[in-house]
Amino acid sequence: MKTFKTFLSEALGDYQSSAGLSSEKIPYDIEDADVKAKINAILGHVAVSEFLNPKAAVAQMEAKLALLGLQRAEVPSDDPRNEVADILESDSGEFDLPFKLHGDIIGKSVDTPIDELDEDQKLVSLKVRFEKLDTGSFKVYGSLV
């Protein structure tokens, strides 16, 4: 009969040596150039497809970034005065969307007074560029800057 420790060492195999403090890159470290390049490659996959509505491509990019813990800093609205919606109505253009990493960070530190909270947020910008093709569909490109 195997012990639990033996079972774990067989099941984990090579992963056991890479766990904890290793030289592997943290997949959500947005400041790291290699991680940002991988994320931009994933976002670049959206540009492979053509879209009838560029808002759908932007929604796909938002969904991919949400898997990494990035949420829109400004909640999108259906208000017709929304400037992103106005830009997407044209034939081509570009705009930036702010994203927050892991939402708002709220808590206390050692120096925080008893009746206050510390608030912090890490912002990242998604640069979106789109163009209308001769076929009437759109190509949409996005990358983190």
Secondary structure, 3 states (H helix, E strand, C coil): CCCHHHHHHHHHCCHHHHCCCCCCCCCCCCCCHHHHHHHHHHHHHHHHCCECCHHHHHHHHHHHHHCCCEEECCCCCCCCCCHHHHHHCCCEEEEEEEEEEEEEEEECCCCCCCCCCEEEEEEEEEEEEEEECCCCCEEEEEEEC
